[in-house]
Amino acid sequence: MNQRLMIAATAATLLTALAAPATSMAAEKEKCFGIAKAGQNDCANLTGAHSCAGQTKMDMAKEDWKFVPAGTCKAAGGISMDEAKKQLKL
């Protein structure tokens, strides 16, 4: 019984340790619109023209986005989601 408890505790600790970096990594990224090259967007676009990664057909489309490190979007020439919606009149 002691051995089972030890294995369960070890497994729980490992799962917690693995989940922590994923959470902090997501917090350190932001969606940056207007910087994705054709076929290199990260997910669905704002207009609903497609619903998956890699489906944008033109470079730097304002409705398509990529994840970038937080705070680097403007330097990369991108815009926020709110700015993209305003420019696209959504």
C-alpha positions, 0 to 999 in steps of 0.5 A: 500500500505504501508503494502505491501511495508513493507512485501516485504522489510521484505521478501527481508531482510530475503532472503538476510540473509538466502543466506549469510551464505550459501555463506560463508559456501561454501567458507569455504569448499574444495574438499578433494580427497582420504579420502572418505570411501565406500559409503560416497563420496560427488559427482561424481568422477574424472574418470566418473565411477559414477556421484552421492554421496554415490556411491564409492565402495572402501575406500580412492579411489583417484578419490572420494572426500568429502567436508572438512573445508578449510585447513584440507584436508592434515591433514586428509590424503587427496590430492587436485584435481590437485594432484589426477589428476596427480596420476590418470594420467588424 
